[in-house]
Amino acid sequence: MAITKFSVKAKLLQNYTVLAESRTHSFVMDESPDLKGNDLGMNPVETLLSALAGCALITIKAFAPTFGVEILSADASVEGELDVRGFLGLADVRSGLQNINLKIQLKSSSPEENVKKLIELVEKRCPVDDTLSHGVAVKVSIEKV
């Protein structure tokens, strides 16, 4: 099983509200009122940052035993900076995030060296981190129905 395909379907419901579905799960994304949304869920950028936090924590959990790390608790916070003028077409600047900072708070009684090796592995193996750090081509196609 070398390649696994992941897929998500999304539907614009009303205004800026989007329902995303994958497998048997779903969630709502929306924009904040200052961007004319109804604030019914995280916006897509916040969802992307959440994916990074979740993936990092899952990677920690999956590989902690490999490094003899006992996890007493693990939390992550992520911040990204974006110049919204790019999205709005008000300035010739990138429309995407210009930087992302992931902070992991890991409580463990394990040796510091083991924890350090685990975090190095997270930076190397977390699929969302890898995708954001190294980029991936996105092909957009539109089918008029």
Backbone as a printed PyTorch tensor [residue, N CA C, xyz], in Angstrom:
tensor([[[  0.8530,  -1.1710,   0.0000],
         [  0.0000,   0.0000,   0.0000],
         [  0.9050,   1.2430,   0.0000]],

        [[  1.4470,   1.5890,  -1.1480],
         [  2.3700,   2.7120,  -1.2240],
         [  1.6500,   4.0610,  -1.2740]],

        [[  0.6370,   4.1690,  -2.1000],
         [ -0.0880,   5.4370,  -2.2590],
         [ -1.5110,   5.2680,  -1.7460]],

        [[ -1.9330,   6.1790,  -0.9050],
         [ -3.3110,   6.2030,  -0.4170],
         [ -3.9510,   7.4850,  -0.9010]],

        [[ -5.1340,   7.3700,  -1.4500],
         [ -5.8400,   8.5460,  -1.9410],
         [ -6.8210,   9.0330,  -0.8780]],

        [[ -6.7950,  10.3170,  -0.6230],
         [ -7.7410,  10.9580,   0.2860],
         [ -8.6420,  11.8430,  -0.5490]],

        [[ -9.9060,  11.9440,  -0.1660],
         [-10.8060,  12.8040,  -0.9290],
         [-11.8020,  13.4900,  -0.0130]],

        [[-12.1950,  14.6690,  -0.4170],
         [-13.1670,  15.4810,   0.3000],
         [-14.1140,  16.0570,  -0.7380]],

        [[-15.3850,  16.1120,  -0.4050],
         [-16.3600,  16.8070,  -1.2480],
         [-16.8650,  17.9910,  -0.4550]],

        [[-17.0640,  19.1000,  -1.1330],
         [-17.5470,  20.3000,  -0.4660],
         [-18.6760,  20.9100,  -1.2810]],

        [[-19.6270,  21.5290,  -0.5700],
         [-20.7930,  22.1160,  -1.2170],
         [-21.0500,  23.4890,  -0.6210]],

        [[-21.2130,  24.4850,  -1.4930],
         [-21.5840,  25.8240,  -1.0480],
         [-23.0600,  25.7880,  -0.6810]],

        [[-23.3660,  26.0950,   0.5850],
         [-24.7430,  26.0100,   1.0600],
         [-25.4760,  27.3390,   0.8990]],

        [[-25.0250,  28.3360,   1.6040],
         [-25.6430,  29.6560,   1.5380],
         [-24.5740,  30.6810,   1.8550]],

        [[-24.7250,  31.8750,   1.3020],
         [-23.7660,  32.9340,   1.5510],
         [-22.3570,  32.3610,   1.3900]],

        [[-21.5230,  32.3210,   2.4290],
         [-20.1710,  31.7740,   2.3590],
         [-20.0350,  30.4740,   3.1510]],

        [[-21.1440,  29.8580,   3.4920],
         [-21.1260,  28.6270,   4.2660],
         [-20.8610,  27.4350,   3.3480]],

        [[-19.8790,  26.6230,   3.7230],
         [-19.4920,  25.4540,   2.9330],
         [-19.5570,  24.2150,   3.8240]],

        [[-20.1770,  23.1590,   3.3160],
         [-20.2080,  21.8750,   4.0040],
         [-19.1670,  20.9750,   3.3460]],

        [[-18.2230,  20.4830,   4.1390],
         [-17.1840,  19.5740,   3.6490],
         [-17.4570,  18.1790,   4.2020]],

        [[-17.2850,  17.1720,   3.3550],
         [-17.5490,  15.7890,   3.7660],
         [-16.4330,  14.8680,   3.2850]],

        [[-16.0740,  13.9260,   4.1430],
         [-15.1230,  12.8820,   3.7990],
         [-15.4790,  11.6390,   4.6060]],

        [[-15.5260,  10.5310,   3.9410],
         [-15.9430,   9.2810,   4.5590],
         [-17.2980,   9.4960,   5.2270]],

        [[-17.4180,   9.2910,   6.5210],
         [-18.7070,   9.4740,   7.2080],
         [-18.7110,  10.7410,   8.0680]],

        [[-17.7660,  11.6400,   7.8090],
         [-17.6150,  12.8430,   8.6260],
         [-17.9110,  14.0980,   7.8210]],

        [[-18.3390,  15.1470,   8.5310],
         [-18.5800,  16.4220,   7.8650],
         [-18.3280,  17.5730,   8.8320]],

        [[-18.0810,  18.7290,   8.2780],
         [-17.9620,  19.9450,   9.0850],
         [-18.2790,  21.1410,   8.2000]],

        [[-18.5810,  22.2420,   8.8600],
         [-18.9600,  23.4740,   8.1710],
         [-17.8200,  24.4810,   8.2580]],

        [[-17.5630,  25.1360,   7.1370],
         [-16.6410,  26.2700,   7.1070],
         [-17.4510,  27.5060,   6.7470]],

        [[-17.0020,  28.6440,   7.2110],
         [-17.6870,  29.8960,   6.9060],
         [-16.6880,  31.0270,   7.1100]],

        [[-17.0450,  32.1830,   6.6750],
         [-16.2250,  33.3600,   6.9080],
         [-16.7830,  34.1410,   8.0850]],

        [[-15.9480,  34.9610,   8.6630],
         [-16.3760,  35.8130,   9.7650],
         [-17.2360,  36.9550,   9.2310]],

        [[-17.9940,  37.5910,  10.1060],
         [-18.8490,  38.7010,   9.6680],
         [-18.0890,  39.8410,   8.9830]],

        [[-16.8310,  40.0890,   9.3920],
         [-16.0860,  41.1680,   8.7410],
         [-15.7510,  40.8550,   7.2880]],

        [[-15.8660,  39.5700,   6.8940],
         [-15.7190,  39.1850,   5.4870],
         [-17.0650,  38.7420,   4.9080]],

        [[-18.1420,  39.2290,   5.5150],
         [-19.5210,  39.0300,   5.0620],
         [-20.0410,  37.6090,   5.2260]],

        [[-19.4210,  36.8430,   6.1230],
         [-19.8930,  35.5010,   6.4130],
         [-20.8350,  35.4900,   7.5970]],

        [[-21.3310,  34.3020,   7.9320],
         [-22.2500,  34.1220,   9.0590],
         [-21.5530,  33.5460,  10.2880]],

        [[-20.2480,  33.2770,  10.1940],
         [-19.4540,  32.7720,  11.3110],
         [-20.0080,  31.4650,  11.8720]],

        [[-20.4210,  30.5620,  10.9710],
         [-20.9840,  29.2740,  11.3990],
         [-19.9190,  28.1960,  11.5900]],

        [[-18.6870,  28.5240,  11.2850],
         [-17.6010,  27.5680,  11.4460],
         [-16.2800,  28.2580,  11.1930]],

        [[-15.2070,  27.5120,  11.3390],
         [-13.8950,  28.0640,  11.0290],
         [-13.8320,  28.4130,   9.5480]],

        [[-13.0190,  29.4040,   9.2020],
         [-12.8400,  29.6870,   7.7830],
         [-11.8380,  28.6850,   7.2050]],

        [[-11.6880,  28.6170,   5.8940],
         [-10.7850,  27.6210,   5.3080],
         [ -9.3350,  27.7270,   5.7820]],

        [[ -8.8450,  28.9390,   6.0270],
         [ -7.4690,  29.0870,   6.5010],
         [ -7.3380,  28.5200,   7.9090]],

        [[ -8.3000,  28.7940,   8.7730],
         [ -8.2810,  28.2290,  10.1240],
         [ -8.3880,  26.7000,  10.0740]],

        [[ -9.1520,  26.2010,   9.1220],
         [ -9.2710,  24.7530,   8.9450],
         [ -7.9330,  24.1520,   8.5290]],

        [[ -7.2310,  24.8270,   7.6450],
         [ -5.9060,  24.3710,   7.2180],
         [ -4.9390,  24.3370,   8.4040]],

        [[ -4.9500,  25.3950,   9.2020],
         [ -4.0780,  25.4360,  10.3820],
         [ -4.4650,  24.3480,  11.3840]],

        [[ -5.7580,  24.0790,  11.5080],
         [ -6.2250,  22.9950,  12.3880],
         [ -5.7330,  21.6480,  11.8980]],

        [[ -5.7060,  21.4660,  10.5920],
         [ -5.2060,  20.2110,  10.0230],
         [ -3.7430,  20.0020,  10.3870]],

        [[ -2.9610,  21.0770,  10.3640],
         [ -1.5540,  20.9740,  10.7530],
         [ -1.4220,  20.5850,  12.2240]],

        [[ -2.1880,  21.2460,  13.0920],
         [ -2.1300,  20.9330,  14.5210],
         [ -2.5500,  19.4870,  14.7720]],

        [[ -3.6470,  19.0790,  14.1820],
         [ -4.1370,  17.7130,  14.3780],
         [ -3.1670,  16.6730,  13.8660]],

        [[ -2.6020,  16.9170,  12.6960],
         [ -1.6550,  15.9680,  12.1120],
         [ -0.3920,  15.8520,  12.9660]],

        [[  0.0970,  16.9800,  13.4670],
         [  1.2930,  16.9440,  14.3150],
         [  1.0350,  16.1450,  15.5880]],

        [[ -0.1200,  16.3710,  16.2150],
         [ -0.4420,  15.6410,  17.4490],
         [ -0.6420,  14.1510,  17.1960]],

        [[ -1.2750,  13.8120,  16.0890],
         [ -1.4630,  12.3910,  15.7480],
         [ -0.1160,  11.7350,  15.4520]],

        [[  0.7640,  12.4590,  14.7760],
         [  2.1010,  11.9250,  14.4870],
         [  2.8760,  11.7090,  15.7850]],

        [[  2.7550,  12.6290,  16.7170],
         [  3.3960,  12.4500,  18.0370],
         [  2.8740,  11.1840,  18.6950]],

        [[  1.5680,  11.0240,  18.7280],
         [  0.9540,   9.8500,  19.3650],
         [  1.3970,   8.5600,  18.6790]],

        [[  1.4480,   8.5790,  17.3550],
         [  1.7880,   7.3680,  16.6030],
         [  3.2330,   6.9290,  16.8170]],

        [[  4.1450,   7.8790,  16.9600],
         [  5.5620,   7.5290,  17.0130],
         [  6.2040,   7.6660,  18.3890]],

        [[  5.4680,   8.1470,  19.3790],
         [  6.0220,   8.2760,  20.7340],
         [  6.6040,   6.9550,  21.2520]],

        [[  5.9120,   5.8220,  21.0770],
         [  6.4830,   4.5620,  21.5800],
         [  7.8200,   4.2060,  20.9310]],

        [[  8.0100,   4.5710,  19.6700],
         [  9.2580,   4.2900,  18.9630],
         [ 10.4510,   4.9270,  19.6710]],

        [[ 10.2250,   6.0860,  20.2790],
         [ 11.3030,   6.8110,  20.9490],
         [ 11.2190,   6.7080,  22.4640]],

        [[ 10.3530,   5.8350,  22.9520],
         [ 10.2100,   5.6630,  24.3880],
         [  9.6980,   6.8980,  25.0820]],

        [[  8.7970,   7.6220,  24.4130],
         [  8.2500,   8.8420,  24.9970],
         [  6.8540,   8.5560,  25.5380]],

        [[  6.7030,   8.7980,  26.8280],
         [  5.3920,   8.6850,  27.4620],
         [  4.7190,  10.0550,  27.3670]],

        [[  3.5300,  10.0870,  26.7780],
         [  2.8030,  11.3440,  26.6270],
         [  1.8280,  11.4830,  27.7890]],

        [[  2.0430,  12.5000,  28.6070],
         [  1.1060,  12.7960,  29.6870],
         [  0.0230,  13.7440,  29.1750]],

        [[  0.4110,  14.6640,  28.3160],
         [ -0.5430,  15.5250,  27.6150],
         [  0.1730,  16.1390,  26.4290]],

        [[ -0.5910,  16.5050,  25.4120],
         [ -0.0280,  17.1430,  24.2270],
         [ -1.0560,  18.1300,  23.6780]],

        [[ -0.5990,  19.3330,  23.4430],
         [ -1.4330,  20.3870,  22.8750],
         [ -0.6410,  21.0730,  21.7740]],

        [[ -1.3620,  21.6410,  20.8310],
         [ -0.7060,  22.3880,  19.7670],
         [ -1.4710,  23.6750,  19.5110]],

        [[ -0.7300,  24.7150,  19.1900],
         [ -1.3410,  25.9650,  18.7400],
         [ -0.6200,  26.3730,  17.4550]],

        [[ -1.3730,  26.9250,  16.5300],
         [ -0.8240,  27.2980,  15.2320],
         [ -1.2760,  28.7080,  14.9060]],

        [[ -0.3570,  29.4950,  14.4140],
         [ -0.6750,  30.8380,  13.9430],
         [ -0.1120,  30.9980,  12.5400]],

        [[ -0.8540,  31.6780,  11.7000],
         [ -0.3940,  31.9900,  10.3590],
         [ -0.7320,  33.4290,  10.0410]],

        [[  0.0840,  34.0400,   9.2150],
         [ -0.1560,  35.4240,   8.8180],
         [ -0.4880,  35.4830,   7.3400]],

        [[ -1.5220,  36.2490,   7.0400],
         [ -2.0370,  36.3710,   5.6770],
         [ -2.4090,  37.8260,   5.4390]],

        [[ -2.0380,  38.3490,   4.2880],
         [ -2.4200,  39.7030,   3.9060],
         [ -3.7170,  39.5910,   3.1030]],

        [[ -4.8470,  39.8790,   3.7480],
         [ -6.1680,  39.6830,   3.1470],
         [ -6.3710,  40.5380,   1.8880]],

        [[ -5.5280,  41.5510,   1.7160],
         [ -5.6400,  42.3670,   0.4960],
         [ -5.3930,  41.5280,  -0.7590]],

        [[ -4.5720,  40.4930,  -0.6530],
         [ -4.3320,  39.6150,  -1.8040],
         [ -5.5950,  38.8720,  -2.2040]],

        [[ -6.2950,  38.3060,  -1.2300],
         [ -7.5590,  37.6000,  -1.4800],
         [ -8.6000,  38.5410,  -2.0660]],

        [[ -8.6650,  39.7490,  -1.5320],
         [ -9.6760,  40.7150,  -1.9760],
         [ -9.2990,  41.4230,  -3.2760]],

        [[ -8.0750,  41.1890,  -3.7720],
         [ -7.6370,  41.8400,  -5.0000],
         [ -7.3310,  43.3190,  -4.8250]],

        [[ -7.0330,  43.7290,  -3.6170],
         [ -6.7750,  45.1430,  -3.3330],
         [ -5.2990,  45.5120,  -3.4570]],

        [[ -4.4370,  44.5110,  -3.5230],
         [ -2.9980,  44.7530,  -3.6510],
         [ -2.3690,  43.5500,  -4.3360]],

        [[ -1.2350,  43.7870,  -4.9710],
         [ -0.5230,  42.7190,  -5.6580],
         [  0.3950,  42.0030,  -4.6670]],

        [[ -0.2380,  41.2390,  -3.7570],
         [  0.4820,  40.4570,  -2.7520],
         [ -0.0740,  39.0380,  -2.7660]],

        [[  0.6750,  38.1150,  -2.1950],
         [  0.2020,  36.7250,  -2.1130],
         [ -1.1560,  36.6670,  -1.4400]],

        [[ -2.0080,  35.7670,  -1.9070],
         [ -3.3070,  35.5850,  -1.2620],
         [ -3.2570,  34.5170,  -0.1740]],

        [[ -2.1660,  33.7800,  -0.1120],
         [ -2.0410,  32.7150,   0.8770],
         [ -1.2460,  33.1300,   2.0950]],

        [[ -1.1050,  32.1910,   2.9950],
         [ -0.3340,  32.4240,   4.2130],
         [  1.1240,  32.7220,   3.8770]],

        [[  1.6820,  33.6780,   4.5760],
         [  3.0720,  34.0540,   4.3350],
         [  4.0170,  33.3630,   5.3060]],

        [[  3.5140,  32.9440,   6.4500],
         [  4.2910,  32.1360,   7.3790],
         [  3.3390,  31.4320,   8.3340]],

        [[  3.8110,  30.3230,   8.8760],
         [  3.0300,  29.5250,   9.8200],
         [  3.9450,  29.1510,  10.9810]],

        [[  3.4340,  29.3070,  12.1980],
         [  4.1770,  28.9150,  13.3950],
         [  3.3750,  27.8680,  14.1640]],

        [[  3.9650,  26.7040,  14.3280],
         [  3.3560,  25.6000,  15.0760],
         [  4.0810,  25.4720,  16.4060]],

        [[  3.3290,  25.5260,  17.4910],
         [  3.9060,  25.3810,  18.8310],
         [  3.2640,  24.1560,  19.4820]],

        [[  4.0930,  23.2260,  19.8890],
         [  3.6140,  22.0030,  20.5370],
         [  4.0080,  22.0600,  22.0110]],

        [[  3.0400,  21.8090,  22.8720],
         [  3.3030,  21.7050,  24.3050],
         [  3.1220,  20.2430,  24.6790]],

        [[  4.2150,  19.6040,  25.0280],
         [  4.2160,  18.1780,  25.3180],
         [  4.6540,  17.9650,  26.7630]],

        [[  3.7750,  17.3600,  27.5380],
         [  4.1110,  17.0180,  28.9260],
         [  4.5050,  15.5450,  28.9430]],

        [[  5.7290,  15.2900,  29.4110],
         [  6.2490,  13.9290,  29.4090],
         [  7.3130,  13.7910,  30.4870]],

        [[  7.3610,  12.6160,  31.0730],
         [  8.4130,  12.3300,  32.0470],
         [  9.6140,  11.6710,  31.3650]],

        [[  9.5760,  11.5370,  30.0750],
         [ 10.6420,  10.8800,  29.3190],
         [ 11.8490,  11.8040,  29.1680]],

        [[ 13.0300,  11.2330,  28.9040],
         [ 14.2370,  12.0480,  28.7330],
         [ 14.0900,  13.0670,  27.5980]],

        [[ 14.6610,  14.2450,  27.8120],
         [ 14.5890,  15.3480,  26.8420],
         [ 15.0960,  14.9210,  25.4620]],

        [[ 16.1420,  14.1290,  25.4120],
         [ 16.7160,  13.6810,  24.1400],
         [ 15.7060,  12.8530,  23.3410]],

        [[ 14.9420,  12.0030,  24.0290],
         [ 13.9210,  11.2030,  23.3550],
         [ 12.8250,  12.1050,  22.7780]],

        [[ 12.3990,  13.0810,  23.5580],
         [ 11.3620,  14.0130,  23.1040],
         [ 11.8630,  14.8000,  21.9020]],

        [[ 13.1120,  15.2350,  21.9400],
         [ 13.6980,  15.9870,  20.8310],
         [ 13.6920,  15.1540,  19.5520]],

        [[ 14.0640,  13.8880,  19.6530],
         [ 14.0620,  13.0030,  18.4820],
         [ 12.6490,  12.8100,  17.9450]],

        [[ 11.6890,  12.7230,  18.8450],
         [ 10.2870,  12.5820,  18.4320],
         [  9.8320,  13.8140,  17.6610]],

        [[ 10.1400,  14.9970,  18.1570],
         [  9.7280,  16.2260,  17.4890],
         [ 10.4130,  16.3670,  16.1300]],

        [[ 11.6660,  15.9580,  16.0360],
         [ 12.3640,  15.9700,  14.7420],
         [ 11.6540,  15.0610,  13.7450]],

        [[ 11.1840,  13.9170,  14.2400],
         [ 10.4530,  13.0030,  13.3680],
         [  9.1180,  13.6190,  12.9290]],

        [[  8.4570,  14.3190,  13.8270],
         [  7.1900,  14.9850,  13.4850],
         [  7.4150,  15.9680,  12.3470]],

        [[  8.4790,  16.7500,  12.4410],
         [  8.7900,  17.7140,  11.3870],
         [  9.0660,  17.0310,  10.0540]],

        [[  9.5570,  15.8150,  10.1100],
         [  9.9190,  15.0790,   8.8980],
         [  8.7510,  14.2530,   8.3450]],

        [[  7.9180,  13.6890,   9.2250],
         [  6.9220,  12.7120,   8.8040],
         [  5.4770,  13.1790,   8.7990]],

        [[  5.1590,  14.2740,   9.4620],
         [  3.7790,  14.7530,   9.4890],
         [  3.3670,  15.1330,   8.0600]],

        [[  2.3970,  14.4330,   7.4570],
         [  2.0350,  14.7070,   6.0650],
         [  1.5650,  16.1380,   5.8010]],

        [[  0.8290,  16.7270,   6.7240],
         [  0.3510,  18.0930,   6.5050],
         [  1.5170,  19.0720,   6.5870]],

        [[  2.4010,  18.8900,   7.5480],
         [  3.5990,  19.7280,   7.6490],
         [  4.4200,  19.6130,   6.3680]],

        [[  4.6310,  18.3880,   5.9020],
         [  5.4120,  18.1730,   4.6810],
         [  4.7690,  18.8740,   3.4880]],

        [[  3.4580,  18.7530,   3.3540],
         [  2.7530,  19.3750,   2.2300],
         [  2.8910,  20.8940,   2.2770]],

        [[  2.6960,  21.4810,   3.4590],
         [  2.7900,  22.9320,   3.5880],
         [  4.2320,  23.4170,   3.4280]],

        [[  5.1800,  22.6770,   3.9570],
         [  6.5770,  23.0980,   3.9210],
         [  7.2090,  22.9560,   2.5430]],

        [[  6.7780,  21.9410,   1.7980],
         [  7.4230,  21.6590,   0.5110],
         [  6.5340,  21.9390,  -0.6920]],

        [[  5.2840,  22.2490,  -0.4380],
         [  4.3840,  22.5900,  -1.5400],
         [  3.9660,  21.3860,  -2.3560]],

        [[  2.8950,  21.5380,  -3.0440],
         [  2.3780,  20.5010,  -3.9210],
         [  1.5870,  21.2090,  -5.0200]],

        [[  1.6610,  20.6930,  -6.2250],
         [  0.9180,  21.2960,  -7.3280],
         [ -0.5800,  21.0930,  -7.1120]],

        [[ -1.3540,  22.1270,  -7.3210],
         [ -2.8000,  22.0510,  -7.2260],
         [ -3.3690,  22.3180,  -8.6070]],

        [[ -4.1020,  21.3610,  -9.1210],
         [ -4.7190,  21.5030, -10.4400],
         [ -6.2020,  21.8130, -10.2240]],

        [[ -6.6660,  22.9280, -10.7400],
         [ -8.0630,  23.3350, -10.5880],
         [ -8.7590,  23.1310, -11.9320]],

        [[ -9.8810,  22.4500, -11.8950],
         [-10.7030,  22.3000, -13.0980],
         [-12.1480,  22.6250, -12.7300]],

        [[-12.8700,  23.1810, -13.6610],
         [-14.2650,  23.5570, -13.4240],
         [-15.1250,  22.8600, -14.4670]],

        [[-16.1840,  22.2310, -13.9680],
         [-17.1440,  21.5680, -14.8370],
         [-18.4810,  22.3080, -14.7210]],

        [[-18.8750,  22.9280, -15.8120],
         [-20.1340,  23.6630, -15.8000],
         [-21.2830,  22.6660, -15.9460]],

        [[-22.2340,  22.7180, -15.0030],
         [-23.3690,  21.7890, -15.0360],
         [-24.6770,  22.5290, -15.1870]]])
